[in-house]
Amino acid sequence: MSETNPVETQVPARMDRLPWSRWHTLVIFALGVTWVLDGLEVSIASNIADALTDPATGLGFSAGQVGAATGIYIAGACTGALFFAYLTDRFGRRRLFLVTLAVYLIFSVLTAFSWDFFTFALFRFLAGTGIGGEYSAIYSAIDEMIPARVRGQLALFVSGTYWGGAIVASLLTAVLLNPEVIDQFYGWRIAFALGAALALGVLLVRRYVPESPRWLMTHGKAEEAERVVVEIEDEVRRYTGREELPPLENESITIEQRGGIGFGLIARAMFEMYPVRTVLGLVLMISQAFLYNAIFFTAGLVLGSFFGVPSGSIPYYLVFFAFGNLLGPLLLGRLFDRVGRRPMIAGCYLLAGTLMALSGYLFHQDVIDATAQTALWVILFFFASAAASAAYLTVSEVFPMEIRAMAIALFYAIGTALGGITGPVVFGQLIGTGDRGSLFFGYLVAAGLMVVAALVELALGVRAERRSLESVAAPLTAIRQETGARA
């Protein structure tokens, strides 16, 4: 591990004091669109789940195979998150958010040419690696470039755009799954190809997003970090028409620049320096991953199997489902910066768990139709969506800068592996039984996990609202650690 002389820097304070500008909007669009793509990808898979059981599509999967393919996609995302996260912390945010998007693009196109279960699952796995790698690179870059005073609401907004992609996917598949419009052999294939086309356009825009100055300053590139910050400040002045920028609110920090961080130091930081935050992150990620992946990935199967909704009509129901998910982070996001992380996260998890149990009970009693079930999902996931977005926000801001991408990836991979992979597979099997009681039990498990997460957040939550990343968790390379409260 190479080291240089200690350097005193004001890069974090200079980034946090900037007024909002066109440059920030570019960053949010170019990087945040990852969630739109993921929402598009996942929602296409959910919307076509019932259709893929029809031999006319060229595949004719069983319900179990549909659930297995979903689990395989998520396994790919976990693998990609871990692999690309290490490279992101070592070689920079910018290089990796270009590479990961290219990987997603290539294998989304190939998915459209799948001819059996093996090829479909393989291409979905590899497309998932690109999306998983995106999470760590993108969240790291956004957190490090967005001012602290709006970091919470912007992080929730970016996560919420996932559901914008879901809405587009639902409307798109409503047309592409209509046999009167297009042959069913081609409809779902075109849907995946169109997602890849959007990724290509975003890849071109990302070329204009610079490397994170915070990453540069801790990796022996102080001069380049200074140059990038000056360019950003000049852009902000041009956009706002201000000759003078707001005064610095935080002091400078002194860091010992390093070329890379080893796995030993990563493990020590997470399990010795911040064990309480590690437990918090795991609980939040596992609970929301189980709820989301168990319910959303199989929503199409539930509507088709238990309510008799035709596969061509399922996307219309899921549009409203996605709309509720989109509104949650957008309308509640500002409160996470104003009211605070702890009360808002705990409240959203608790409400989501309670509503999950209620909707599951009404489903079990067979007293609601497809419309009422969808309406309950809309209300439930209004809060669950904000909760899930806050889980990603938490794991991205409560650990030191040098291991941020790896921490995001580790929590995503563990949480998704335990909650995300098992959820769709188990629920796919439960749906296959045709027994409402069995499925109700699964719903209760998901509800219970959310309630437990709410209690853990109340006990262990970190007050990170309106605080710089360095005050929430000081860089590992910082020589003065006073502001890095550990827990």
Residue pairs with C-beta under 8 A, 6 or more apart in sequence:
1 258
1 259
1 260
1 261
1 262
2 220
2 258
2 259
2 260
3 256
3 257
3 258
3 259
4 220
4 256
4 257
4 258
5 257
6 254
6 255
6 256
6 257
6 479
7 217
7 222
7 254
7 255
7 257
8 252
8 253
8 254
9 217
9 222
9 225
9 252
9 253
9 254
9 255
10 248
10 252
11 213
11 214
11 217
11 225
11 226
11 229
12 214
12 250
12 253
12 468
12 469
12 470
13 248
13 249
13 250
13 251
13 252
13 468
14 229
14 233
14 248
15 144
15 145
15 147
15 213
15 214
15 229
15 232
16 147
16 148
16 149
16 249
16 250
16 468
17 147
17 245
17 246
17 247
17 248
17 249
18 24
18 147
18 232
18 233
18 236
18 245
18 246
19 236
19 240
19 242
19 245
19 246
20 147
20 150
21 235
21 236
21 239
21 240
22 235
22 239
23 232
23 235
23 236
23 239
24 145
24 146
24 147
26 205
26 208
26 209
27 141
27 142
27 145
27 146
27 209
28 142
28 146
28 154
28 157
28 158
29 205
30 202
30 205
30 206
30 208
30 209
31 97
31 138
31 141
31 142
31 158
31 206
31 209
32 138
32 142
32 157
32 158
32 161
33 161
33 198
33 202
34 97
34 101
34 131
34 134
34 135
34 138
35 158
35 159
35 160
35 161
35 162
35 165
36 161
36 162
36 164
36 165
36 168
36 198
37 101
37 104
37 131
37 134
37 165
37 195
37 198
37 199
37 202
38 131
38 134
38 162
38 165
39 161
39 162
39 163
39 164
39 165
39 166
39 168
39 169
39 322
40 165
40 166
40 168
40 169
40 195
40 198
41 104
41 108
41 127
41 131
41 165
41 169
41 192
41 195
42 73
42 166
42 296
42 297
43 165
43 166
43 169
43 170
43 173
43 318
43 322
44 169
44 172
44 173
44 188
44 191
44 192
44 195
45 69
45 70
45 73
45 124
45 297
46 296
46 297
46 298
46 299
46 300
46 318
47 169
47 170
47 173
47 174
47 177
47 300
47 314
47 315
47 318
48 57
48 173
48 177
48 188
48 191
48 300
49 66
49 70
49 297
49 298
49 300
49 301
50 300
50 301
50 303
50 304
50 305
50 311
50 314
51 57
51 177
51 184
51 187
51 188
51 311
51 312
52 59
52 60
52 61
52 66
52 188
53 60
53 61
53 62
53 63
53 66
54 60
54 184
54 311
56 179
56 184
56 185
57 184
57 185
57 187
57 188
58 115
58 185
59 114
59 116
59 117
59 120
61 69
61 117
62 432
63 301
63 305
63 428
63 431
63 432
64 428
64 429
64 432
65 117
66 301
66 428
67 297
67 298
67 424
67 425
67 427
67 428
67 429
67 431
68 121
68 425
68 428
69 117
69 120
69 121
69 124
70 293
70 297
70 424
70 425
70 428
71 420
71 421
71 422
71 424
71 425
72 121
72 124
72 125
72 128
73 124
73 125
73 127
73 128
74 128
74 293
74 416
74 417
74 420
74 421
74 424
75 125
75 128
75 417
75 421
76 124
76 125
76 126
76 127
76 128
76 129
76 131
76 132
77 128
77 129
77 131
77 132
77 135
77 412
77 416
78 132
78 412
78 413
78 416
78 417
78 420
78 421
79 125
79 128
79 129
79 132
79 413
80 100
80 103
80 128
80 129
80 130
80 131
80 132
80 133
81 132
81 133
81 135
81 136
81 408
81 409
81 412
81 413
81 416
82 132
82 409
82 410
82 413
83 129
83 133
84 96
84 99
84 100
84 129
84 132
84 133
84 134
84 136
84 137
84 409
85 133
85 136
85 137
85 405
85 406
85 408
85 409
85 410
86 263
86 405
86 406
86 409
87 95
87 96
88 96
88 97
88 133
88 136
88 137
88 140
88 405
88 406
89 140
89 260
89 261
89 402
89 403
89 404
89 405
89 406
90 260
90 261
92 211
92 212
92 215
92 216
92 219
93 137
93 140
93 141
93 144
93 211
93 212
93 215
93 405
94 141
94 209
94 210
94 211
94 212
96 133
96 136
96 137
97 134
97 137
97 138
97 141
97 206
97 209
98 203
98 206
98 207
99 133
100 130
100 131
100 133
100 134
100 137
101 130
101 134
101 199
101 202
101 203
101 206
102 130
102 203
103 126
103 127
103 129
103 130
103 133
104 127
104 130
104 131
104 134
104 196
104 199
105 130
105 196
105 199
105 200
105 203
106 130
106 196
107 123
107 124
107 126
107 127
107 129
107 130
108 123
108 127
108 192
108 193
108 195
108 196
108 199
109 192
109 193
109 196
110 123
110 126
110 127
111 120
111 123
111 124
111 127
111 192
112 189
112 190
112 192
112 193
112 196
113 119
113 189
114 120
114 123
114 189
132 409
132 412
132 413
135 392
135 408
135 409
135 412
136 404
136 405
136 406
136 408
136 409
136 412
137 405
139 155
139 392
139 396
139 404
139 405
139 408
140 212
140 215
140 396
140 404
140 405
140 408
141 209
141 212
142 154
142 155
142 158
143 151
143 155
143 396
143 397
143 404
143 469
144 212
144 213
144 214
144 215
144 401
144 404
144 469
145 212
145 213
146 154
146 155
148 466
148 467
148 468
148 469
149 337
149 466
150 337
151 337
151 393
151 397
152 333
152 336
152 337
152 341
152 393
152 464
152 465
153 333
153 334
153 336
153 337
154 333
155 389
155 392
155 393
155 396
155 397
156 329
156 330
156 332
156 333
156 336
156 386
156 389
156 390
156 393
157 329
157 330
157 333
159 329
159 385
159 388
159 389
159 392
159 393
160 325
160 326
160 328
160 329
160 330
160 333
160 385
160 389
161 326
162 325
163 322
163 323
163 325
163 326
163 385
164 326
166 318
166 321
166 322
166 325
166 326
167 319
167 322
167 323
167 326
169 191
169 195
169 315
170 315
170 316
170 318
170 319
170 322
171 315
171 319
172 191
172 194
173 187
173 188
173 191
173 315
174 312
174 313
174 315
174 316
174 319
175 181
175 182
176 182
176 187
176 188
176 190
176 191
177 184
177 187
177 188
177 311
177 312
177 315
178 187
178 312
179 312
181 187
182 190
210 228
210 231
210 232
211 224
211 228
213 225
213 228
213 229
213 232
214 225
214 401
214 469
215 401
216 222
216 224
216 225
216 228
217 225
217 255
217 257
218 255
218 257
218 258
218 401
218 402
218 475
218 477
219 257
219 258
219 259
219 260
220 257
220 258
220 259
221 257
222 257
233 245
236 242
236 245
237 243
237 245
250 468
250 470
250 471
253 470
253 474
253 475
253 478
253 480
254 478
254 479
254 480
255 475
255 477
255 478
255 479
256 477
256 478
256 479
257 477
258 402
258 477
261 402
261 403
261 476
265 402
265 403
265 476
266 403
266 406
266 407
269 399
269 400
269 403
269 476
270 278
270 399
270 403
270 407
270 410
271 278
273 486
274 398
274 399
274 473
274 486
274 487
276 460
276 487
277 398
277 399
277 460
277 462
277 487
279 456
279 460
280 394
280 398
280 456
280 457
280 460
280 461
280 462
281 391
281 394
281 395
281 398
281 407
281 411
282 411
282 414
282 415
283 452
283 453
283 456
283 457
284 345
284 349
284 390
284 391
284 394
284 395
284 415
284 453
284 456
284 457
285 391
285 392
285 395
285 411
285 412
285 414
285 415
285 416
285 419
286 414
286 415
286 418
286 419
286 449
287 349
287 419
287 449
287 450
287 452
287 453
288 349
288 384
288 387
288 388
288 391
288 415
288 419
288 450
288 453
289 415
289 416
289 418
289 419
289 420
289 423
290 418
290 419
290 420
290 422
290 423
290 445
290 446
290 449
291 352
291 356
291 384
291 388
291 419
291 423
291 446
291 447
291 449
291 450
292 384
292 388
292 420
292 423
293 416
293 419
293 420
293 421
293 423
293 424
294 419
294 423
294 424
294 426
294 427
294 442
294 446
295 356
295 377
295 423
295 427
295 443
295 446
296 321
297 423
297 424
297 427
298 424
298 427
298 428
298 431
299 317
299 318
299 321
299 377
300 311
300 314
300 318
301 428
301 431
302 373
302 431
302 439
303 309
303 314
303 317
303 370
303 373
303 374
304 310
304 311
304 314
305 431
305 434
306 363
306 431
306 434
306 436
306 439
307 369
307 370
307 373
308 370
309 317
309 370
317 370
317 371
317 374
318 374
320 374
320 375
320 378
321 374
321 377
321 378
321 381
323 378
324 377
324 378
324 379
324 380
324 381
324 382
324 385
325 381
325 382
325 384
325 385
326 385
327 382
328 348
328 381
328 382
328 383
328 384
328 385
328 386
328 389
329 385
329 386
329 389
332 344
332 348
332 383
332 386
333 386
333 389
335 344
336 344
336 345
336 386
336 390
336 393
336 465
337 465
337 466
338 465
340 463
340 465
341 390
341 393
341 394
341 461
341 462
341 463
341 464
341 465
342 457
342 458
342 461
342 462
342 463
344 386
344 390
345 387
345 390
345 391
345 394
345 454
345 457
345 461
346 454
346 455
346 457
346 458
346 461
347 383
347 454
348 383
348 384
348 386
348 387
348 390
349 387
349 450
349 451
349 453
349 454
349 457
350 450
350 451
350 454
351 383
352 380
352 381
352 383
352 384
352 387
352 450
353 446
353 447
353 448
353 449
353 450
353 451
353 453
353 454
354 447
354 451
355 376
355 379
355 380
355 383
356 380
356 384
356 443
356 446
356 447
356 450
357 443
357 444
357 447
358 376
359 373
359 376
359 377
359 380
359 443
360 439
360 440
360 443
360 444
360 447
361 440
362 368
362 372
362 373
362 376
363 373
363 436
363 439
363 440
363 443
364 436
364 437
364 439
364 440
366 436
368 376
384 450
387 450
387 453
391 415
392 408
392 412
394 461
394 462
394 464
395 407
395 408
395 411
395 412
396 404
396 407
396 408
397 464
397 469
397 472
397 473
398 462
398 464
398 472
398 473
399 407
399 473
400 473
400 474
400 475
400 476
400 484
401 469
401 470
401 473
401 475
401 476
402 475
402 476
402 477
403 476
419 449
423 446
426 442
427 439
427 442
430 438
430 439
430 441
430 442
431 439
433 439
460 487
462 472
462 487
464 472
470 478
470 483
470 484
471 483
471 484
472 485
473 484
473 486
474 480
474 481
474 482
474 483
474 484
475 484
478 484
